Amino acid sequence: MKKTLALLLAVLMLVSVLSACGTTAETPAAPTAEATAETMGTETPEEESALEAQDLIFATMDVGTSIYTYSSAIANILLEYLPEGSTIDVPTTSPGGLGAAYLLAQGKSDLIIVNDVGFISSIEGGVLGEASIDSNLVAGVVGSMDWPHVDILVRNDYAEKNGVNSIEEVIEKKIPTNFVIKQAGTMGELAFVQLLEGLGVTEEELTGWGCTITRTASGNIKTAMQDGTGDITVDHPPNNQANTVELTLNTPCTLWDVPESVRDYMESKGWTKTTWKAGTSGFTGHDEDIQTVSSSNVVVCRRDLDEEVVYLITKAICESGDELAAASSALAEFDPSIGWVTMEKYMHPGAIRYYKEMGYMP
């Protein structure tokens, strides 16, 4: 017992001496992940989970279309945000703003620009005679990027020769007319079809009194209108669409109003009634306000794209307003704070994360 007490006193005296010298005994700290990695020659947890380079397909429309301009600009921006070594292929295989989402569902593209009316319709009922797309295959990324307007663009010499100032007069007088429009699957073609439906006339009736209806690529429409083989084109262009700007610079043309009854009809199909202010389109001859309808272009993706990849894509687009506007003045209208609104039901988790992080989305 005396030995034990003596030992205890010795220990207490040692602790007291160490404390007086400013020294304390500590348990050695566990090595950090970085230190362990350095000594063992392995990667840190952050490095192990780092996103790999991505090889993406971003299908788009023909050169000269606004969609081609948008897609090319966005692809270049994305390469600055995605991991080093990433690639983005931009093939001109998109059928247009109405049916573009089907390429995603078929695994033929990772990203694509589609019209919001077309995207939602393709999920909620199908378009172009196709069955509806499973919402587990496609998802929204960025919406409301611009507000293209439906245009009825007419050669001035055709209007003067026939003494007409509106599409209603063309129909009432049954004037033989050469219509040149975009191919099925585009919003321009849909606008033409619904224009006729709203006017209560069929394509068969038009051709019956000598009209022609040619569905073709955007560049061919420009050529036909320039050389006089086309009289009227109906499309859905944003401001400053390259082909229309070039066409109207070289060929005197006029924009006609979409008739009020047709605007009502198209509004029931998901379009928005709008007034296209004089001089805002960038098209020569747009000297008066035009009553028409509009709908916006949106970026969508395969739903199975990695959440972090889609987060970066969303961030890149939403935080590159100046670069987008430099590529196309139509994109100056883009407001990222409402980029989720039109596609809220179908947004990708990666996009939702970005919008919530920024406080845009509740």
C-alpha positions as CSV (number, residue, x, y, z in Angstrom):
1,M,0.0,0.0,0.0
2,K,2.8,2.4,0.8
3,K,4.5,1.6,-2.5
4,T,1.3,2.3,-4.4
5,L,0.9,5.7,-2.7
6,A,4.5,6.6,-3.4
7,L,4.1,5.7,-7.0
8,L,0.9,7.8,-7.3
9,L,2.7,10.8,-5.7
10,A,5.6,10.4,-8.1
11,V,3.2,10.5,-11.1
12,L,1.4,13.6,-9.8
13,M,4.7,15.4,-9.3
14,L,5.8,14.5,-12.9
15,V,2.5,16.0,-14.3
16,S,3.0,19.1,-12.2
17,V,6.5,19.6,-13.5
18,L,5.5,19.1,-17.2
19,S,2.6,21.6,-16.7
20,A,5.0,24.2,-15.2
21,C,7.2,23.8,-18.3
22,G,4.3,24.5,-20.7
23,T,4.1,21.0,-22.0
24,T,1.0,18.8,-22.3
25,A,0.6,15.3,-23.4
26,E,-1.7,14.9,-26.5
27,T,-3.1,12.0,-28.4
28,P,-1.6,11.9,-31.8
29,A,-4.0,13.2,-34.5
30,A,-5.2,10.8,-37.2
31,P,-3.6,11.5,-40.5
32,T,-5.8,13.6,-42.9
33,A,-7.1,12.2,-46.2
34,E,-4.7,14.4,-48.0
35,A,-1.7,13.3,-45.9
36,T,-2.7,9.7,-46.3
37,A,-3.0,10.1,-50.1
38,E,0.3,11.9,-50.3
39,T,2.2,9.2,-48.3
40,M,0.4,6.3,-50.0
41,G,0.4,7.8,-53.5
42,T,-3.4,7.6,-53.9
43,E,-6.1,10.1,-54.8
44,T,-8.1,12.1,-52.3
45,P,-11.9,11.4,-52.0
46,E,-12.5,14.6,-54.0
47,E,-10.3,13.4,-56.8
48,E,-11.8,10.0,-56.8
49,S,-15.3,11.5,-57.3
50,A,-14.2,14.2,-59.8
51,L,-16.4,14.3,-62.9
52,E,-14.9,12.7,-66.0
53,A,-14.6,14.3,-69.4
54,Q,-17.9,14.2,-71.3
55,D,-18.6,13.3,-74.9
56,L,-22.0,14.8,-75.7
57,I,-24.2,15.1,-78.8
58,F,-26.1,18.4,-79.2
59,A,-28.3,17.9,-82.3
60,T,-29.4,21.0,-84.1
61,M,-31.1,22.3,-87.2
62,D,-29.7,23.5,-90.6
63,V,-27.0,26.2,-90.8
64,G,-28.7,29.6,-91.1
65,T,-31.5,28.8,-88.7
66,S,-31.7,30.5,-85.3
67,I,-31.5,27.1,-83.6
68,Y,-28.2,26.3,-85.3
69,T,-26.9,29.7,-84.0
70,Y,-28.2,29.0,-80.5
71,S,-26.8,25.5,-80.3
72,S,-23.4,26.4,-81.6
73,A,-23.1,29.2,-79.1
74,I,-24.2,27.1,-76.2
75,A,-21.9,24.2,-77.1
76,N,-18.9,26.6,-77.1
77,I,-19.9,27.9,-73.7
78,L,-20.4,24.4,-72.2
79,L,-16.9,23.4,-73.1
80,E,-15.7,26.1,-70.7
81,Y,-17.7,24.6,-67.8
82,L,-17.4,20.9,-68.4
83,P,-14.3,18.9,-67.4
84,E,-11.2,19.3,-69.4
85,G,-11.1,17.0,-72.5
86,S,-14.9,17.1,-73.0
87,T,-16.3,17.2,-76.5
88,I,-19.6,18.3,-77.9
89,D,-20.7,17.2,-81.4
90,V,-23.3,19.5,-83.1
91,P,-24.8,17.5,-86.0
92,T,-27.6,19.1,-88.1
93,T,-30.0,16.2,-87.5
94,S,-32.8,17.9,-85.5
95,P,-36.3,17.7,-87.2
96,G,-37.1,21.1,-85.6
97,G,-38.8,22.7,-82.6
98,L,-41.9,20.5,-82.7
99,G,-40.5,16.9,-82.8
100,A,-36.9,17.4,-81.6
101,A,-37.4,15.7,-78.2
102,Y,-37.9,12.4,-80.0
103,L,-34.2,12.3,-80.8
104,L,-33.5,12.3,-77.1
105,A,-36.0,9.5,-76.4
106,Q,-34.3,7.5,-79.2
107,G,-30.9,8.0,-77.7
108,K,-29.7,9.9,-80.8
109,S,-28.8,13.1,-78.9
110,D,-27.9,14.1,-75.3
111,L,-29.1,17.7,-75.6
112,I,-31.4,19.5,-78.0
113,I,-33.3,22.7,-78.4
114,V,-37.1,22.3,-78.8
115,N,-40.0,24.6,-78.6
116,D,-41.8,24.6,-75.2
117,V,-45.2,23.8,-77.0
118,G,-43.6,21.0,-78.8
119,F,-41.8,19.6,-75.8
120,I,-44.8,19.5,-73.5
121,S,-47.1,18.2,-76.3
122,S,-44.7,15.4,-77.2
123,I,-44.9,14.2,-73.6
124,E,-48.6,14.8,-72.9
125,G,-50.0,13.3,-76.1
126,G,-47.4,13.0,-78.8
127,V,-46.9,15.1,-82.0
128,L,-46.5,14.4,-85.7
129,G,-48.5,11.2,-85.4
130,E,-46.0,9.7,-82.9
131,A,-46.9,8.3,-79.5
132,S,-46.2,10.4,-76.4
133,I,-42.7,10.3,-75.0
134,D,-42.1,8.7,-71.6
135,S,-41.2,11.5,-69.3
136,N,-38.6,9.2,-67.8
137,L,-36.6,9.6,-71.0
138,V,-36.5,13.4,-71.4
139,A,-36.1,16.4,-69.0
140,G,-36.0,20.2,-69.1
141,V,-32.8,22.1,-68.5
142,V,-33.4,25.8,-69.5
143,G,-36.6,27.4,-70.7
144,S,-37.9,30.7,-72.0
145,M,-34.7,31.5,-73.9
146,D,-36.4,33.7,-76.5
147,W,-39.8,34.5,-77.9
148,P,-40.0,33.7,-81.6
149,H,-43.0,35.0,-83.4
150,V,-45.1,33.4,-86.1
151,D,-44.6,35.4,-89.3
152,I,-46.5,35.6,-92.6
153,L,-43.8,37.0,-94.9
154,V,-45.0,38.1,-98.3
155,R,-43.1,39.3,-101.4
156,N,-44.1,42.9,-102.1
157,D,-44.4,42.3,-105.9
158,Y,-46.8,39.4,-105.3
159,A,-49.0,41.5,-103.0
160,E,-49.0,44.5,-105.4
161,K,-49.7,42.3,-108.5
162,N,-52.7,40.7,-106.8
163,G,-53.9,43.7,-104.9
164,V,-53.9,41.9,-101.5
165,N,-52.9,43.1,-98.0
166,S,-53.8,40.1,-95.8
167,I,-53.9,36.3,-95.8
168,E,-57.7,36.5,-95.5
169,E,-57.8,38.3,-98.9
170,V,-55.6,35.6,-100.5
171,I,-58.1,32.9,-99.3
172,E,-61.2,34.9,-100.2
173,K,-60.0,35.7,-103.7
174,K,-58.6,32.2,-104.2
175,I,-55.4,33.6,-105.6
176,P,-52.9,31.0,-106.9
177,T,-50.0,31.3,-104.6
178,N,-46.7,29.5,-104.1
179,F,-46.2,28.8,-100.4
180,V,-42.7,27.8,-99.2
181,I,-42.5,26.5,-95.7
182,K,-40.3,24.4,-93.5
183,Q,-40.4,20.7,-93.2
184,A,-42.8,18.7,-91.0
185,G,-41.5,18.6,-87.4
186,T,-40.6,22.3,-87.3
187,M,-42.6,25.0,-85.5
188,G,-42.8,26.9,-88.8
189,E,-44.6,24.0,-90.4
190,L,-46.9,23.7,-87.4
191,A,-47.6,27.4,-87.6
192,F,-48.6,27.1,-91.3
193,V,-50.9,24.1,-90.6
194,Q,-52.6,25.8,-87.7
195,L,-52.9,29.0,-89.7
196,L,-54.9,27.1,-92.4
197,E,-57.0,25.4,-89.7
198,G,-57.8,28.7,-88.1
199,L,-58.8,30.1,-91.5
200,G,-61.0,27.1,-92.2
201,V,-59.2,26.1,-95.4
202,T,-57.4,22.8,-96.3
203,E,-54.2,22.3,-98.3
204,E,-56.3,20.3,-100.8
205,E,-58.5,23.4,-101.3
206,L,-55.5,25.6,-101.8
207,T,-53.9,23.3,-104.4
208,G,-57.4,22.9,-106.1
209,W,-57.3,26.6,-107.1
210,G,-53.7,26.5,-108.3
211,C,-51.6,27.0,-105.2
212,T,-48.4,25.1,-104.5
213,I,-47.1,24.1,-101.1
214,T,-43.4,23.3,-100.8
215,R,-41.9,22.0,-97.6
216,T,-38.2,22.4,-97.6
217,A,-35.1,23.5,-95.7
218,S,-34.7,27.1,-94.5
219,G,-32.0,27.9,-97.0
220,N,-34.2,26.8,-99.9
221,I,-37.0,28.9,-98.6
222,K,-34.8,32.0,-98.7
223,T,-33.7,31.1,-102.3
224,A,-37.2,30.5,-103.5
225,M,-38.5,33.9,-102.1
226,Q,-35.5,35.7,-103.6
227,D,-35.9,34.2,-107.1
228,G,-39.7,34.6,-107.2
229,T,-40.6,30.9,-107.1
230,G,-42.0,31.5,-103.6
231,D,-44.6,34.1,-102.9
232,I,-45.4,33.6,-99.2
233,T,-43.6,31.9,-96.3
234,V,-44.9,31.2,-92.9
235,D,-42.4,30.5,-90.1
236,H,-41.6,30.9,-86.4
237,P,-38.4,32.9,-86.3
238,P,-36.8,34.9,-83.5
239,N,-35.6,38.4,-84.0
240,N,-32.6,38.6,-86.4
241,Q,-32.9,35.1,-87.8
242,A,-30.0,35.0,-90.3
243,N,-31.8,33.7,-93.4
244,T,-34.8,36.1,-93.0
245,V,-32.5,39.1,-92.4
246,E,-30.6,38.2,-95.6
247,L,-33.8,37.6,-97.6
248,T,-35.4,40.9,-96.7
249,L,-32.3,42.9,-97.3
250,N,-32.2,41.7,-100.9
251,T,-35.9,41.1,-101.6
252,P,-38.7,43.7,-100.7
253,C,-41.1,41.8,-98.4
254,T,-43.8,42.7,-95.9
255,L,-45.0,41.0,-92.7
256,W,-48.8,40.5,-92.4
257,D,-50.8,40.2,-89.2
258,V,-52.0,36.8,-88.1
259,P,-55.9,37.2,-88.2
260,E,-57.5,37.6,-84.8
261,S,-59.6,34.5,-85.3
262,V,-56.5,32.5,-86.0
263,R,-54.7,34.0,-83.0
264,D,-57.6,32.8,-80.8
265,Y,-57.4,29.3,-82.3
266,M,-53.6,29.1,-81.9
267,E,-53.9,30.3,-78.3
268,S,-56.1,27.4,-77.6
269,K,-53.3,25.2,-78.9
270,G,-50.7,26.6,-76.4
271,W,-49.4,29.6,-78.2
272,T,-49.3,33.1,-76.6
273,K,-50.8,36.1,-78.2
274,T,-48.2,38.8,-78.8
275,T,-47.6,42.1,-80.5
276,W,-44.4,42.1,-82.6
277,K,-43.2,45.7,-82.2
278,A,-42.2,47.5,-85.4
279,G,-38.5,47.4,-86.1
280,T,-37.6,44.9,-83.4
281,S,-37.3,41.8,-85.7
282,G,-34.2,43.0,-87.6
283,F,-36.1,42.2,-90.9
284,T,-36.2,44.9,-93.5
285,G,-39.8,46.0,-94.1
286,H,-41.0,45.4,-90.5
287,D,-42.3,49.0,-90.2
288,E,-45.5,48.4,-88.3
289,D,-46.5,46.5,-85.2
290,I,-47.7,43.0,-86.1
291,Q,-50.4,41.1,-84.3
292,T,-49.2,37.4,-84.0
293,V,-48.5,34.6,-81.5
294,S,-45.3,33.3,-79.9
295,S,-43.8,30.5,-78.0
296,S,-40.3,30.0,-76.6
297,N,-37.3,27.8,-77.3
298,V,-36.0,25.6,-74.5
299,V,-33.0,23.3,-73.9
300,V,-33.8,19.8,-72.9
301,C,-31.8,16.6,-72.3
302,R,-31.9,12.9,-71.8
303,R,-33.2,12.3,-68.3
304,D,-30.5,9.8,-67.5
305,L,-27.7,12.3,-68.0
306,D,-25.6,12.6,-64.8
307,E,-27.0,15.2,-62.3
308,E,-23.7,17.0,-61.9
309,V,-23.3,17.3,-65.7
310,V,-26.8,18.8,-66.1
311,Y,-26.1,21.1,-63.1
312,L,-23.0,22.4,-64.9
313,I,-24.9,22.8,-68.2
314,T,-27.7,24.8,-66.5
315,K,-25.1,26.9,-64.7
316,A,-23.2,27.5,-67.9
317,I,-26.2,28.7,-69.9
318,C,-27.8,30.8,-67.1
319,E,-24.6,32.6,-66.3
320,S,-23.5,33.4,-69.8
321,G,-26.1,35.9,-70.8
322,D,-23.6,38.3,-72.5
323,E,-22.1,35.5,-74.6
324,L,-25.5,34.3,-75.7
325,A,-26.7,37.8,-76.6
326,A,-23.5,38.3,-78.6
327,A,-24.3,35.2,-80.6
328,S,-27.9,36.3,-81.2
329,S,-29.7,39.4,-80.1
330,A,-32.9,37.3,-79.7
331,L,-31.2,35.7,-76.7
332,A,-30.9,39.0,-75.0
333,E,-34.5,38.4,-73.9
334,F,-33.4,35.4,-71.8
335,D,-34.1,35.7,-68.1
336,P,-32.5,32.8,-66.1
337,S,-34.7,33.5,-63.1
338,I,-37.7,32.1,-65.0
339,G,-35.8,29.4,-66.9
340,W,-37.6,26.7,-65.0
341,V,-41.2,28.0,-65.3
342,T,-42.6,26.5,-68.5
343,M,-41.1,23.1,-67.9
344,E,-41.5,22.9,-64.1
345,K,-43.2,19.4,-64.2
346,Y,-40.4,17.9,-66.3
347,M,-37.2,19.5,-65.0
348,H,-34.0,17.5,-64.6
349,P,-32.8,17.1,-61.0
350,G,-29.5,18.8,-61.9
351,A,-31.3,21.8,-63.3
352,I,-33.6,22.0,-60.3
353,R,-30.6,22.0,-58.0
354,Y,-29.1,25.0,-59.8
355,Y,-32.4,27.0,-59.8
356,K,-33.0,26.3,-56.1
357,E,-29.4,27.1,-55.2
358,M,-29.8,30.5,-56.9
359,G,-33.2,31.2,-55.2
360,Y,-35.0,31.2,-58.5
361,M,-37.2,28.2,-57.8
362,P,-39.1,27.7,-54.6
